[in-house]
Amino acid sequence: MSSKVEDTLRKAARWLNENGIAMKQHPEELLWAMDHVRALKPLSTFVEVGSMCGGTLYCYAQLLAPKSRIVAVEDGRRGPKTRKPLKRVIAKLKEQGHDAHWVRGNSHLPDTIAAARTILENRTVDFLHIDGDHSAAGSLADWHDYGPLVRPGGIAAFHDIYGRSPCHVDGTWVGVVRETRRAETICGGPFTIGTKRHKACGIGLAYI
């Protein structure tokens, strides 16, 4: 595990904490994923489906090259408690020099997908993180709608692949593994840290 990535995550978590922004993912799972994603070259286009408060969006974005294109797809239906933090994260990423956007809408709707594609301006995606609709049908739809945007050699990540109700991403993940050239997972520990706030729900990385 790279000490540089650990330092990057630590600094990102500090900024999130100082701004009252929740990071839902288990820190050791996220660190594992970031350590793999950082090796991507190039790493300048990032799409996240299901950004909620923007905590994970912000952490992954710290790995990106300067002036990267970032798209957060999030419906914002949970109200101001998630919309305000996500806006703050987008503003911070712009302050850091990135071209960051929030596409507000249901990730499955044609208008939302079209809006994300418009922002990308025919760019392929280096890194895709899917953490939106955790139903079996919803996660599969996100994969079919946004997975084709990922370039050969890029990575698509899935959160919550560790099957436990009400999450049903595990079945989708099995299919994704069959479709991609390589896949790696981290599921459930054992971990040295973690709280009820940070449940170990598994992350899968699919190499396109």
Phi, psi and omega in degrees: 000130182287130177294332178295319179292320176301317179294321178299314179294320180299316180293319179296316180297325179295315179296317179299315180297318180296334181257010176066033183254124184285140171246107189281332184289149177295128186302324181286326174295315181296319178299317177302312181295316180299324181295327177282317185293326185300337183283350180295134174223118358283167175222080186223003177225122188225127176238131175239126177258110182096073186268341180050247181275350179092007182298309180290323176306313182294318181296310180297323183298337180290348178271347189284156174293159177304147176060037179284158176265123184233130179233120174257122177256113186207133183280340178069019187288347180280358174093192185303331183295340174249327182295316182297313177299320181296319177299321180295319179295314179301317179297320180294320179295323176294321178298327178283355176103003180274157175265084189256141183222147171248116172266107184268115180164166176297125186298340183273345185283141181305322181295323179292314179299317180296321180296318178297317179295322179298316179296323181292335178053051178070006173289145169276163185259130177281319183221127178240130177242118181255117182210040186261250180290116185271010174284162179298313181292321183292315180293325178293319178297318178298321178295315181291327183278323186249338179303319180296347179283341184284132182287156170302130183094352178276181182231138170246124180253143175238132174261155178068043178273355180274099192305113174202132182299141007268014179276135180228043181273343185301319180294319177298318182299321178302318178291322180297319179301320181291330186275342187251163188285335180201149178215147176225149182223155166226121187224110164078008174094200007287145181240156180271343179229168178141148180225179175298330179292330181244083179281142178278103185246001175088138173231136176242137177245121178254123179270121187275000000 
